[in-house]
């Protein structure tokens, strides 16, 4: 099982989705194995938080390099960009809304406003990273201020069309990953942590699951892969946050045998000979040929999904 999840991460990061490469030691990969009959996973997990996008060892390794000056210049540059981000000011003020509305706002009682959640989730997440990389609790306190504010105010993700399902996924997994990191902060009151976990399960997870099961009443291939992928990311992140084995298993099983285009058999399509004559067999992602932004987004969100799985499974060999 761990091998399969590691395969998924590697697959998403191989340029051109190369199925057999001379650069891979001994010329073999896990990629050939996903077409084999798949057995449903029903597993129990160990959760050593944080264990979604990053684990404690990841933060320790990078912080040590930054502190002693041994970090590569590219890492130092990115760290400085993070510190100068508009979303990492310790005076950042959140703007929670009762409804997160993306799409046709008719009948919702408010205008489209999902950008509030998009900005605040990004801020909470980026601040959580800076807390772990600097040890400065001012970043931690601002992050939990944002998360607590949304828990107190926000009741639902909604609109009169399917676009709100994108907000449930994209903002869902960003909020969840911020909370996953911040739950390791002793300064976040236990009752607030519990309330946040419940909020994620009550407001975002049902939307994520409903989309994967029904695809808004359409055929399972109707939506581009990124719709499935953001909801898969959210549901997995919320499952890890809440130590919910059933949620984690649902995403593992969906990735290998799901209905929509987030299923690996639909996400990676075709087997073709490399037109440049390398002799390799290549494939493409389901959004290739749509536009560059969405095609690259599909790869990026797949990488996020698989990184969370990889991190969790490092605790579950």
C-alpha positions as a Markdown table, in Angstrom:
| # | Residue | x | y | z |
|---|---|---|---|---|
| 1 | Unk | 0.0 | 0.0 | 0.0 |
| 2 | Unk | 2.8 | 2.4 | 0.9 |
| 3 | Unk | 4.5 | 1.5 | -2.4 |
| 4 | Unk | 1.4 | 2.5 | -4.3 |
| 5 | Unk | 1.1 | 5.9 | -2.7 |
| 6 | Unk | 4.8 | 6.6 | -3.3 |
| 7 | Unk | 4.3 | 5.6 | -6.9 |
| 8 | Unk | 1.5 | 8.2 | -7.2 |
| 9 | Unk | 3.8 | 10.9 | -6.0 |
| 10 | Unk | 6.5 | 9.9 | -8.4 |
| 11 | Unk | 4.1 | 9.7 | -11.3 |
| 12 | Unk | 2.8 | 13.2 | -10.8 |
| 13 | Unk | 6.3 | 14.7 | -10.8 |
| 14 | Unk | 7.7 | 13.0 | -13.8 |
| 15 | Unk | 7.8 | 15.4 | -16.7 |
| 16 | Unk | 5.6 | 14.3 | -19.5 |
| 17 | Unk | 4.4 | 11.3 | -17.4 |
| 18 | Unk | 7.2 | 9.1 | -18.8 |
| 19 | Unk | 6.2 | 5.5 | -18.3 |
| 20 | Unk | 9.7 | 4.0 | -18.6 |
| 21 | Unk | 12.9 | 6.0 | -18.3 |
| 22 | Unk | 16.5 | 5.2 | -18.6 |
| 23 | Unk | 17.1 | 7.7 | -15.8 |
| 24 | Unk | 15.3 | 5.3 | -13.3 |
| 25 | Unk | 17.6 | 2.8 | -11.7 |
| 26 | Unk | 17.3 | -0.7 | -13.2 |
| 27 | Unk | 14.7 | 0.6 | -15.8 |
| 28 | Unk | 11.7 | -0.4 | -13.7 |
| 29 | Unk | 9.1 | 1.6 | -11.9 |
| 30 | Unk | 5.9 | 1.2 | -10.0 |
| 31 | Unk | 4.0 | 2.7 | -12.9 |
| 32 | Unk | 3.3 | -0.6 | -14.6 |
| 33 | Unk | 1.5 | -1.9 | -11.5 |
| 34 | Unk | -1.5 | 0.4 | -11.3 |
| 35 | Unk | -3.3 | -1.5 | -14.0 |
| 36 | Unk | -3.3 | -4.7 | -11.9 |
| 37 | Unk | -6.5 | -5.7 | -10.2 |
| 38 | Unk | -7.0 | -3.4 | -7.3 |
| 39 | Unk | -7.9 | -4.6 | -3.8 |
| 40 | Unk | -9.9 | -2.2 | -1.6 |
| 41 | Unk | -7.9 | -0.7 | 1.2 |
| 42 | Unk | -9.4 | -0.9 | 4.7 |
| 43 | Unk | -6.5 | 0.2 | 7.0 |
| 44 | Unk | -5.8 | 1.9 | 10.3 |
| 45 | Unk | -3.2 | 4.6 | 10.5 |
| 46 | Unk | -0.8 | 6.2 | 12.9 |
| 47 | Unk | -1.0 | 10.0 | 12.9 |
| 48 | Unk | 2.1 | 11.8 | 14.1 |
| 49 | Unk | 1.1 | 15.4 | 13.6 |
| 50 | Unk | 1.9 | 17.3 | 11.5 |
| 51 | Unk | 1.6 | 14.6 | 8.8 |
| 52 | Unk | -0.1 | 16.1 | 5.8 |
| 53 | Unk | 2.0 | 18.3 | 3.4 |
| 54 | Unk | 5.0 | 18.2 | 5.8 |
| 55 | Unk | 6.1 | 16.4 | 9.0 |
| 56 | Unk | 8.2 | 17.6 | 11.9 |
| 57 | Unk | 11.4 | 16.3 | 10.4 |
| 58 | Unk | 10.8 | 18.4 | 7.3 |
| 59 | Unk | 10.4 | 21.6 | 9.3 |
| 60 | Unk | 13.4 | 20.8 | 11.5 |
| 61 | Unk | 15.6 | 20.1 | 8.5 |
| 62 | Unk | 14.8 | 23.3 | 6.7 |
| 63 | Unk | 14.8 | 25.5 | 9.9 |
| 64 | Unk | 18.3 | 24.1 | 10.8 |
| 65 | Unk | 19.6 | 25.0 | 7.3 |
| 66 | Unk | 18.1 | 28.5 | 7.5 |
| 67 | Unk | 19.5 | 29.1 | 11.0 |
| 68 | Unk | 23.0 | 27.9 | 10.3 |
| 69 | Unk | 23.2 | 29.5 | 6.8 |
| 70 | Unk | 23.7 | 26.2 | 5.0 |
| 71 | Unk | 20.4 | 26.4 | 3.0 |
| 72 | Unk | 20.8 | 26.7 | -0.8 |
| 73 | Unk | 20.4 | 30.3 | -2.0 |
| 74 | Unk | 17.1 | 29.3 | -3.8 |
| 75 | Unk | 15.7 | 28.2 | -0.4 |
| 76 | Unk | 16.8 | 31.4 | 1.2 |
| 77 | Unk | 15.2 | 33.4 | -1.6 |
| 78 | Unk | 11.9 | 31.6 | -1.2 |
| 79 | Unk | 12.0 | 32.0 | 2.5 |
| 80 | Unk | 12.5 | 35.8 | 2.2 |
| 81 | Unk | 9.6 | 35.9 | -0.3 |
| 82 | Unk | 7.4 | 34.1 | 2.2 |
| 83 | Unk | 8.3 | 36.5 | 5.0 |
| 84 | Unk | 7.5 | 39.5 | 2.7 |
| 85 | Unk | 4.2 | 38.1 | 1.5 |
| 86 | Unk | 1.1 | 40.2 | 2.0 |
| 87 | Unk | -0.4 | 37.2 | 3.7 |
| 88 | Unk | 2.2 | 36.8 | 6.4 |
| 89 | Unk | 2.0 | 40.1 | 8.2 |
| 90 | Unk | 1.4 | 39.5 | 11.9 |
| 91 | Unk | -1.2 | 42.3 | 11.8 |
| 92 | Unk | -3.3 | 40.4 | 9.2 |
| 93 | Unk | -7.0 | 40.8 | 9.8 |
| 94 | Unk | -9.3 | 38.0 | 8.6 |
| 95 | Unk | -12.6 | 38.6 | 6.8 |
| 96 | Unk | -14.9 | 35.6 | 7.5 |
| 97 | Unk | -18.3 | 35.3 | 5.9 |
| 98 | Unk | -21.3 | 33.2 | 7.0 |
| 99 | Unk | -21.5 | 31.7 | 3.5 |
| 100 | Unk | -18.6 | 31.0 | 1.1 |
| 101 | Unk | -20.2 | 31.7 | -2.2 |
| 102 | Unk | -18.5 | 30.8 | -5.5 |
| 103 | Unk | -20.6 | 30.8 | -8.7 |
| 104 | Unk | -24.1 | 31.9 | -9.3 |
| 105 | Unk | -25.0 | 33.8 | -6.2 |
| 106 | Unk | -28.8 | 34.0 | -7.0 |
| 107 | Unk | -30.8 | 33.0 | -4.0 |
| 108 | Unk | -27.8 | 32.8 | -1.6 |
| 109 | Unk | -28.5 | 36.1 | 0.0 |
| 110 | Unk | -25.1 | 37.5 | -0.8 |
| 111 | Unk | -22.7 | 38.1 | -3.7 |
| 112 | Unk | -19.9 | 35.9 | -4.7 |
| 113 | Unk | -17.3 | 36.2 | -2.0 |
| 114 | Unk | -15.1 | 33.1 | -2.0 |
| 115 | Unk | -12.0 | 35.3 | -2.4 |
| 116 | Unk | -12.3 | 36.1 | 1.3 |
| 117 | Unk | -11.8 | 32.5 | 2.2 |
| 118 | Unk | -9.1 | 32.1 | -0.5 |
| 119 | Unk | -7.0 | 34.9 | 1.0 |
| 120 | Unk | -7.6 | 34.0 | 4.6 |
| 121 | Unk | -6.9 | 30.3 | 4.1 |
| 122 | Unk | -3.7 | 31.2 | 2.3 |
| 123 | Unk | -2.7 | 33.6 | 5.1 |
| 124 | Unk | -3.4 | 31.0 | 7.8 |
| 125 | Unk | -1.3 | 28.4 | 6.0 |
| 126 | Unk | 1.6 | 30.7 | 5.1 |
| 127 | Unk | 1.7 | 32.0 | 8.7 |
| 128 | Unk | 1.8 | 28.4 | 10.0 |
| 129 | Unk | 4.8 | 27.7 | 7.8 |
| 130 | Unk | 6.7 | 30.8 | 9.1 |
| 131 | Unk | 5.9 | 29.8 | 12.7 |
| 132 | Unk | 7.5 | 26.4 | 12.2 |
| 133 | Unk | 10.5 | 27.8 | 10.3 |
| 134 | Unk | 11.3 | 30.7 | 12.7 |
| 135 | Unk | 9.8 | 29.7 | 16.0 |
| 136 | Unk | 8.2 | 33.1 | 16.3 |
| 137 | Unk | 4.9 | 32.6 | 18.0 |
| 138 | Unk | 3.5 | 35.9 | 16.6 |
| 139 | Unk | 3.0 | 34.0 | 13.3 |
| 140 | Unk | 1.3 | 31.2 | 15.2 |
| 141 | Unk | -1.1 | 33.5 | 17.0 |
| 142 | Unk | -2.1 | 35.3 | 13.8 |
| 143 | Unk | -2.7 | 32.0 | 12.1 |
| 144 | Unk | -5.0 | 30.7 | 14.8 |
| 145 | Unk | -6.8 | 34.1 | 15.0 |
| 146 | Unk | -7.8 | 33.6 | 11.3 |
| 147 | Unk | -8.8 | 29.9 | 11.8 |
| 148 | Unk | -10.9 | 30.7 | 15.0 |
| 149 | Unk | -12.6 | 33.7 | 13.2 |
| 150 | Unk | -13.8 | 31.5 | 10.4 |
| 151 | Unk | -15.1 | 28.7 | 12.7 |
| 152 | Unk | -17.2 | 31.3 | 14.6 |
| 153 | Unk | -18.8 | 32.9 | 11.6 |
| 154 | Unk | -18.9 | 30.5 | 8.6 |
| 155 | Unk | -21.8 | 28.0 | 8.2 |
| 156 | Unk | -21.7 | 26.7 | 4.7 |
| 157 | Unk | -20.2 | 26.7 | 1.2 |
| 158 | Unk | -22.9 | 27.4 | -1.4 |
| 159 | Unk | -24.1 | 28.8 | -4.7 |
| 160 | Unk | -26.7 | 27.9 | -7.3 |
| 161 | Unk | -24.3 | 26.2 | -9.6 |
| 162 | Unk | -21.5 | 23.7 | -9.3 |
| 163 | Unk | -18.7 | 26.2 | -8.9 |
| 164 | Unk | -19.0 | 26.3 | -5.1 |
| 165 | Unk | -17.7 | 22.7 | -5.2 |
| 166 | Unk | -14.3 | 24.2 | -6.3 |
| 167 | Unk | -14.3 | 26.4 | -3.2 |
| 168 | Unk | -15.2 | 23.5 | -1.0 |
| 169 | Unk | -12.1 | 21.7 | -2.4 |
| 170 | Unk | -9.5 | 24.4 | -2.9 |
| 171 | Unk | -10.2 | 26.4 | 0.2 |
| 172 | Unk | -11.0 | 23.2 | 2.1 |
| 173 | Unk | -7.6 | 21.7 | 1.8 |
| 174 | Unk | -5.8 | 25.0 | 2.4 |
| 175 | Unk | -7.7 | 25.6 | 5.7 |
| 176 | Unk | -7.2 | 21.9 | 6.7 |
| 177 | Unk | -3.5 | 22.0 | 6.1 |
| 178 | Unk | -3.1 | 25.2 | 8.1 |
| 179 | Unk | -5.0 | 23.6 | 10.9 |
| 180 | Unk | -3.0 | 20.4 | 10.6 |
| 181 | Unk | 0.2 | 22.4 | 11.3 |
| 182 | Unk | -1.3 | 24.7 | 13.9 |
| 183 | Unk | -2.7 | 21.9 | 16.0 |
| 184 | Unk | 0.8 | 21.2 | 17.2 |
| 185 | Unk | 1.0 | 24.7 | 18.7 |
| 186 | Unk | 0.5 | 24.7 | 22.5 |
| 187 | Unk | -1.0 | 28.2 | 22.3 |
| 188 | Unk | -4.1 | 27.0 | 20.4 |
| 189 | Unk | -6.7 | 26.3 | 23.0 |
| 190 | Unk | -7.9 | 22.7 | 23.0 |
| 191 | Unk | -11.5 | 23.6 | 22.7 |
| 192 | Unk | -10.7 | 25.8 | 19.7 |
| 193 | Unk | -8.8 | 23.0 | 18.0 |
| 194 | Unk | -11.8 | 20.7 | 18.5 |
| 195 | Unk | -14.1 | 23.3 | 17.1 |
| 196 | Unk | -11.9 | 23.8 | 14.1 |
| 197 | Unk | -11.8 | 20.1 | 13.3 |
| 198 | Unk | -15.6 | 19.8 | 13.6 |
| 199 | Unk | -16.0 | 22.9 | 11.4 |
| 200 | Unk | -13.9 | 21.3 | 8.7 |
| 201 | Unk | -15.9 | 18.0 | 8.9 |
| 202 | Unk | -19.3 | 19.8 | 9.0 |
| 203 | Unk | -18.8 | 22.5 | 6.4 |
| 204 | Unk | -16.3 | 21.2 | 3.8 |
| 205 | Unk | -16.1 | 17.4 | 4.0 |
| 206 | Unk | -19.8 | 16.7 | 3.1 |
| 207 | Unk | -19.4 | 18.8 | 0.0 |
| 208 | Unk | -16.2 | 17.1 | -1.0 |
| 209 | Unk | -17.7 | 13.6 | -0.6 |
| 210 | Unk | -21.0 | 14.6 | -2.3 |
| 211 | Unk | -19.1 | 15.8 | -5.4 |
| 212 | Unk | -17.0 | 12.6 | -5.6 |
| 213 | Unk | -20.1 | 10.5 | -5.3 |
| 214 | Unk | -22.5 | 12.4 | -7.5 |
| 215 | Unk | -20.6 | 14.9 | -9.7 |
| 216 | Unk | -23.6 | 17.2 | -9.4 |
| 217 | Unk | -25.9 | 14.6 | -11.0 |
| 218 | Unk | -23.9 | 14.4 | -14.2 |
| 219 | Unk | -21.9 | 11.5 | -15.7 |
| 220 | Unk | -18.7 | 10.8 | -13.9 |
| 221 | Unk | -16.5 | 12.1 | -16.7 |
| 222 | Unk | -18.3 | 15.5 | -17.0 |
| 223 | Unk | -15.9 | 17.5 | -14.9 |
| 224 | Unk | -12.2 | 18.2 | -15.6 |
| 225 | Unk | -9.8 | 16.4 | -13.3 |
| 226 | Unk | -9.0 | 19.4 | -11.2 |
| 227 | Unk | -12.6 | 19.3 | -9.8 |
| 228 | Unk | -12.1 | 15.8 | -8.4 |
| 229 | Unk | -8.5 | 16.5 | -7.3 |
| 230 | Unk | -9.2 | 19.6 | -5.2 |
| 231 | Unk | -12.1 | 17.7 | -3.4 |
| 232 | Unk | -9.9 | 14.7 | -3.0 |
| 233 | Unk | -7.2 | 16.9 | -1.4 |
| 234 | Unk | -9.7 | 18.5 | 0.9 |
| 235 | Unk | -11.2 | 15.2 | 2.0 |
| 236 | Unk | -7.8 | 13.6 | 2.6 |
| 237 | Unk | -6.5 | 16.6 | 4.5 |
| 238 | Unk | -9.6 | 16.8 | 6.7 |
| 239 | Unk | -9.3 | 13.0 | 7.3 |
| 240 | Unk | -5.7 | 13.4 | 8.4 |
| 241 | Unk | -6.6 | 16.4 | 10.6 |
| 242 | Unk | -9.3 | 14.5 | 12.3 |
| 243 | Unk | -7.4 | 11.1 | 12.4 |
| 244 | Unk | -10.3 | 9.6 | 10.5 |
| 245 | Unk | -9.2 | 6.3 | 8.9 |
| 246 | Unk | -12.4 | 5.9 | 6.9 |
| 247 | Unk | -11.9 | 9.3 | 5.2 |
| 248 | Unk | -8.2 | 8.5 | 4.4 |
| 249 | Unk | -9.1 | 5.1 | 3.0 |
| 250 | Unk | -11.9 | 6.6 | 0.9 |
| 251 | Unk | -9.4 | 8.8 | -1.0 |
| 252 | Unk | -6.8 | 6.0 | -1.4 |
| 253 | Unk | -9.5 | 3.8 | -2.9 |
| 254 | Unk | -10.9 | 6.6 | -5.0 |
| 255 | Unk | -7.5 | 7.4 | -6.4 |
| 256 | Unk | -7.2 | 3.8 | -7.6 |
| 257 | Unk | -10.7 | 2.9 | -8.4 |
| 258 | Unk | -12.9 | 6.1 | -8.4 |
| 259 | Unk | -15.6 | 7.2 | -10.8 |
| 260 | Unk | -14.3 | 10.6 | -11.8 |
| 261 | Unk | -11.3 | 12.0 | -13.6 |
| 262 | Unk | -9.3 | 12.1 | -10.3 |
| 263 | Unk | -9.0 | 8.3 | -10.6 |
| 264 | Unk | -5.5 | 7.5 | -11.9 |
| 265 | Unk | -6.8 | 5.4 | -14.8 |
| 266 | Unk | -8.6 | 8.5 | -16.1 |
| 267 | Unk | -6.2 | 11.2 | -14.9 |
| 268 | Unk | -3.4 | 9.7 | -16.9 |
| 269 | Unk | -4.6 | 9.0 | -20.4 |
| 270 | Unk | -3.1 | 7.3 | -23.5 |
| 271 | Unk | 0.1 | 5.4 | -24.3 |
| 272 | Unk | 2.1 | 6.9 | -27.1 |
| 273 | Unk | 5.5 | 6.7 | -28.5 |
| 274 | Unk | 7.6 | 9.7 | -27.8 |
| 275 | Unk | 7.4 | 11.9 | -31.0 |
| 276 | Unk | 11.0 | 13.1 | -30.3 |
| 277 | Unk | 12.2 | 9.6 | -30.9 |
| 278 | Unk | 13.5 | 8.6 | -27.5 |
| 279 | Unk | 11.8 | 5.2 | -27.7 |
| 280 | Unk | 10.0 | 5.9 | -24.5 |
| 281 | Unk | 6.2 | 5.5 | -24.0 |
| 282 | Unk | 4.5 | 8.6 | -22.8 |
| 283 | Unk | 1.0 | 9.6 | -21.7 |
| 284 | Unk | -0.7 | 12.9 | -20.9 |
| 285 | Unk | -2.9 | 14.2 | -18.1 |
| 286 | Unk | -6.7 | 14.5 | -18.6 |
| 287 | Unk | -6.5 | 18.3 | -18.9 |
| 288 | Unk | -3.8 | 18.4 | -21.5 |
| 289 | Unk | -5.0 | 20.3 | -24.5 |
| 290 | Unk | -7.4 | 22.4 | -22.5 |
| 291 | Unk | -5.2 | 25.3 | -21.6 |
| 292 | Unk | -1.8 | 25.6 | -20.0 |
| 293 | Unk | -3.0 | 27.0 | -16.7 |
| 294 | Unk | -5.5 | 24.2 | -16.0 |
| 295 | Unk | -3.2 | 21.5 | -17.4 |
| 296 | Unk | -0.4 | 22.6 | -15.0 |
| 297 | Unk | -2.9 | 23.0 | -12.1 |
| 298 | Unk | -4.0 | 19.4 | -12.6 |
| 299 | Unk | -0.4 | 18.2 | -12.1 |
| 300 | Unk | 0.2 | 20.6 | -9.2 |
| 301 | Unk | -2.9 | 19.5 | -7.3 |
| 302 | Unk | -2.1 | 15.8 | -8.0 |
| 303 | Unk | 1.4 | 16.5 | -6.5 |
| 304 | Unk | -0.3 | 18.0 | -3.4 |
| 305 | Unk | -2.5 | 15.0 | -3.0 |
| 306 | Unk | 0.3 | 12.6 | -3.3 |
| 307 | Unk | 2.6 | 14.6 | -1.0 |
| 308 | Unk | 0.0 | 14.4 | 1.7 |
| 309 | Unk | -0.3 | 10.6 | 1.2 |
| 310 | Unk | 3.4 | 10.2 | 1.1 |
| 311 | Unk | 3.9 | 12.1 | 4.4 |
| 312 | Unk | 1.2 | 10.2 | 6.2 |
| 313 | Unk | 2.5 | 6.9 | 4.9 |
| 314 | Unk | 6.0 | 7.6 | 6.2 |
| 315 | Unk | 4.4 | 7.0 | 9.6 |
| 316 | Unk | 2.8 | 3.8 | 8.3 |
| 317 | Unk | 5.4 | 1.7 | 6.6 |
